[in-house]
């Protein structure tokens, strides 16, 4: 028996990779960013399903059903994480962001496909000031068309991912299946930065890739940032810098302006901070290597997101960091995917 799935807003493939490992037959992945689709197509050892560059609007009106050769109600799982930057608590500016409407378009797609289950991942800010109205509308709409909707805030570190990463996981369970969904069990132990990247050799000093490990390279730090990182021990951040090394904008206490963890180093025996789309920059967070005078490499960031060591990424440095930082950690996706299958089989056996 096959558990069919469509991977929407697929990004660099984190969600799809995890769902494949969980036993899903992915019929299609799509994303508006062609670099993400190029990434999926380069990873033929992990994926063999079609992947296309498309806006979700172009998938509405029955188009996605036609592309996949499905009837409404046949698909087992529709999965996706609409872009979350508009909900982020770190985003500055007006609360209105057109990207937020993608959540409601995802709801329209769910209505058209009417899968057994749907899953949506998004930042914690979706339940805050900028997102709660849209989240509430999505939940109400999905309940009205025939779903039990389970909304849970989880932290990826509780599921074996070596980073703090709080995200909402919204799972819809079609009402004709019953109301059986529960969160997967939390792991008993945290996986640390040391367990994840300590075995990697130091990247070359000249900024090139390590000869045996693609994307394992160091960024050149400015003289002042080199002084800053050398002044810090593992686990320390901007609050631990001597005053003469603080940027002018950081001379006000972080208790007042925040940004406590910029110019910081990770700690070996702790989980990493949230890997963001700019994790490759020492100035953007606690992304310094625990004891080497550099930011973590693209490859180290991918490993902390639980991508395999041999996973390929298409694009330039900015493209790749964005794909890695915006991804659903594959391990988390696998656990969520397996849990949905387990819930279904416990309640209904293996007959669809």
C-alpha positions in Angstrom: 0.0 0.0 0.0 1.3 3.5 -0.8 0.9 6.6 1.3 0.7 9.3 -1.3 1.8 12.8 -0.7 2.2 16.2 -2.5 5.0 18.5 -1.2 3.9 22.1 -1.6 6.2 25.1 -1.0 8.9 22.4 -1.1 11.9 24.8 -0.7 15.2 23.0 -0.6 13.6 19.6 0.1 13.7 19.2 3.9 10.1 18.3 4.2 10.1 16.0 1.2 13.3 14.3 2.3 11.8 13.5 5.7 8.5 12.3 4.3 10.3 10.1 1.8 12.2 8.5 4.7 8.9 8.0 6.5 7.6 5.9 3.7 5.6 8.4 1.6 5.2 8.2 -2.2 5.7 11.8 -3.2 3.8 12.5 -6.4 5.0 16.0 -6.9 7.0 18.8 -5.3 6.6 22.4 -6.3 8.0 25.8 -5.3 8.0 29.2 -6.8 11.8 29.4 -6.5 13.5 27.6 -9.5 16.8 27.2 -7.4 14.9 25.0 -5.0 13.6 22.9 -7.8 17.1 22.7 -9.2 18.2 21.4 -5.8 15.7 18.6 -5.7 16.6 17.6 -9.3 20.3 17.4 -8.3 19.6 15.0 -5.5 18.7 11.9 -7.6 19.9 9.6 -4.9 17.2 10.9 -2.6 14.3 11.9 -5.0 12.9 10.4 -8.2 9.5 12.2 -8.3 8.6 15.2 -10.5 9.5 18.7 -9.2 8.3 21.9 -10.9 8.6 25.6 -10.4 5.2 27.0 -9.8 3.2 29.6 -7.8 0.5 28.1 -5.6 -2.0 30.2 -7.5 -1.3 28.3 -10.6 -2.1 25.0 -8.8 -5.6 26.1 -7.9 -8.7 25.6 -10.0 -8.2 21.9 -10.2 -4.7 22.2 -11.9 -2.9 20.2 -9.1 -5.4 17.4 -9.3 -5.0 17.2 -13.1 -1.2 17.3 -12.9 -1.1 14.4 -10.4 -4.0 12.5 -12.0 -6.0 12.5 -8.8 -9.6 12.8 -7.9 -10.7 15.0 -5.0 -10.3 13.0 -1.7 -7.8 10.4 -3.0 -4.6 11.9 -1.7 -3.3 10.7 1.6 -1.2 13.7 2.7 -0.9 17.3 1.5 2.2 18.9 3.1 3.8 22.3 3.0 5.1 25.3 4.8 4.0 28.6 3.3 6.7 31.2 3.5 6.8 32.5 7.0 8.9 35.7 6.9 5.8 37.9 7.1 4.9 36.4 10.5 8.4 36.5 11.9 8.8 38.4 15.2 12.3 39.5 13.9 10.9 41.1 10.8 10.7 44.9 11.0 8.1 47.1 9.4 4.4 47.0 8.8 2.4 44.1 10.0 0.8 43.6 6.6 2.8 41.3 4.3 1.4 39.8 1.1 3.2 36.5 1.8 0.8 36.0 4.7 -2.0 35.4 2.2 -0.2 32.2 1.0 -1.5 30.5 4.1 -5.1 31.1 3.0 -4.3 30.0 -0.6 -2.9 26.8 1.0 -6.3 26.4 2.7 -8.0 26.7 -0.7 -5.7 24.0 -2.1 -6.5 21.7 0.8 -10.2 22.2 0.0 -9.7 21.3 -3.6 -7.5 18.3 -2.9 -9.4 17.2 0.2 -6.6 14.8 1.4 -7.0 12.4 4.3 -4.5 14.5 6.2 -2.7 17.8 5.7 0.2 19.3 7.5 1.5 22.8 7.6 4.6 24.1 9.3 5.2 27.7 10.3 7.0 30.0 12.7 5.8 30.7 16.2 4.9 34.2 15.0 1.9 32.8 13.1 0.0 32.7 16.5 1.2 36.2 17.4 0.2 39.7 16.5 1.0 39.4 12.8 -0.4 36.0 12.2 -3.1 34.9 14.6 -6.0 36.3 12.5 -4.9 34.3 9.5 -4.2 31.2 11.6 -7.7 31.4 13.2 -9.3 31.8 9.8 -7.4 28.8 8.4 -8.5 26.7 11.3 -12.1 27.8 11.0 -12.2 27.2 7.2 -10.7 23.8 7.5 -13.1 22.7 10.3 -16.0 23.9 8.2 -14.9 21.8 5.2 -14.5 18.7 7.3 -11.3 18.5 9.3 -10.3 18.2 12.9 -7.4 20.6 13.1 -4.6 20.1 15.6 -2.4 23.1 16.3 0.8 22.5 18.3 3.8 24.6 19.1 6.8 22.2 19.2 10.6 22.7 19.6 12.7 20.6 17.1 15.3 19.9 19.8 12.6 17.7 21.5 12.7 15.4 18.5 16.4 14.8 18.0 17.2 17.9 15.9 20.4 19.6 17.3 19.0 23.1 17.5 16.4 25.2 19.2 13.6 25.7 16.7 10.1 26.5 17.8 7.6 26.0 15.1 3.8 25.5 14.8 2.8 22.2 13.3 -0.8 22.2 12.1 -2.2 18.8 11.2 -5.6 18.4 9.7 -7.4 15.0 10.0 -10.4 14.5 7.9 -13.5 14.0 10.1 -14.5 10.8 8.4 -11.3 9.3 9.8 -12.1 10.2 13.4 -10.3 12.4 15.8 -7.3 10.3 16.6 -4.2 12.5 15.9 -1.7 13.1 18.8 1.8 14.6 18.8 4.7 12.1 18.4 6.6 11.2 21.6 9.4 13.5 22.7 12.9 12.2 22.5 14.6 11.5 25.9 18.0 13.1 24.9 19.1 16.2 23.1 21.6 15.9 20.3 24.4 18.5 20.6 26.5 20.6 18.3 29.5 18.4 19.2 27.7 15.2 18.2 26.7 16.8 14.9 29.7 18.7 13.5 32.8 18.0 15.7 34.0 15.2 13.4 34.3 17.6 10.4 37.9 18.7 9.6 38.7 22.4 9.7 37.9 24.0 6.3 40.7 25.4 4.2 42.1 28.8 5.3 41.8 30.3 1.8 38.0 30.1 1.7 37.7 27.2 -0.7 35.6 24.1 -0.2 37.2 21.3 1.7 38.4 18.8 -0.9 36.2 16.0 0.5 33.2 17.9 1.8 31.3 20.2 -0.6 30.1 23.5 0.9 32.4 23.1 3.9 34.3 26.4 3.6 34.9 29.5 5.7 33.8 33.0 5.2 36.4 35.8 5.4 35.8 37.8 8.5 36.7 41.5 8.7 39.5 42.5 11.1 37.0 43.8 13.7 34.9 40.6 13.5 38.0 38.5 13.8 38.9 40.3 17.0 35.3 39.8 18.3 35.2 36.1 17.7 38.7 35.6 19.2 37.5 37.5 22.3 34.7 35.0 22.9 34.6 31.5 24.4 32.1 28.9 23.2 28.5 29.8 24.1 29.2 33.5 24.6 27.6 36.3 22.7 27.7 40.1 22.3 27.1 40.7 26.0 30.4 39.1 26.7 32.4 41.3 24.4 34.7 44.0 25.8 33.2 47.5 25.3 35.8 48.5 22.8 34.7 45.7 20.4 31.0 46.5 20.6 29.4 48.0 17.5 27.9 51.5 18.3 24.4 50.1 17.9 25.1 47.4 20.5 26.5 49.7 23.3 22.9 49.9 24.7 22.2 46.8 26.8 20.6 43.9 25.0 18.0 43.9 27.8 16.8 47.1 26.1 17.3 46.5 22.4 17.5 42.7 22.2 19.8 40.9 19.8 21.7 39.3 22.7 23.1 36.5 20.6 24.6 38.4 17.6 28.4 38.0 17.4 28.1 34.8 19.3 29.7 31.3 19.3 27.8 28.0 19.6 28.4 25.8 22.6 29.7 22.3 21.9 27.6 20.5 24.4 24.3 22.3 23.8 22.0 22.4 20.9 22.6 25.1 18.2 20.4 28.3 18.0 17.8 28.3 15.3 19.4 28.0 11.9 18.0 30.9 10.0 18.4 32.0 6.3 21.4 34.0 7.3 23.2 31.5 9.6 26.3 31.8 7.5 27.0 35.3 9.0 28.7 35.7 12.4 27.0 39.1 12.6 23.4 37.7 12.4 23.3 35.4 15.4 25.1 32.9 17.5 26.6 31.3 14.4 30.2 31.3 15.3 32.0 28.0 15.4 32.5 26.9 19.1 36.3 27.1 19.0 37.5 28.1 15.5 37.7 31.8 14.5 34.9 31.6 11.8 31.2 31.3 11.2 29.9 27.8 10.7 30.1 26.6 7.2 27.1 26.0 4.9 27.6 22.3 5.3 27.7 22.5 9.1 24.4 24.5 9.0 22.9 21.8 6.8 24.0 19.1 9.2 22.5 21.0 12.1 19.3 21.0 10.1 19.7 17.2 9.8 20.3 17.2 6.0 22.6 14.2 5.0 26.3 15.0 4.5 26.0 14.2 0.7 22.9 16.3 0.1 23.5 18.9 -2.7 22.2 22.4 -2.9 21.9 24.6 -6.1 22.7 28.3 -6.3 25.1 30.8 -4.8 26.0 31.2 -1.2 22.9 33.3 -0.4 20.6 30.9 -2.2 22.0 27.9 -0.4 21.9 29.5 3.1 18.3 30.5 2.5 17.3 27.0 1.4 19.0 25.5 4.4 17.7 28.0 6.9 14.1 28.0 5.7 13.8 24.2 5.5 11.8 21.9 7.7 14.5 19.8 9.3 14.3 16.4 7.5 14.4 14.5 10.8 11.5 16.4 12.2 9.6 15.9 8.9 10.2 12.2 9.1 9.0 11.9 12.7 5.8 13.9 11.9 5.2 11.9 8.7 5.7 8.5 10.5 3.4 9.7 13.3 0.6 10.4 10.8 0.9 7.0 9.3 1.0 5.4 12.7 -2.2 7.3 13.8 -4.0 6.2 10.6 -2.9 2.5 10.9 -3.8 2.3 14.6 -7.2 3.5 13.8 -7.9 2.0 10.4 -5.4 -0.7 9.7 -3.6 -0.4 6.4 -6.6 -0.2 4.1 -7.4 3.1 2.4 
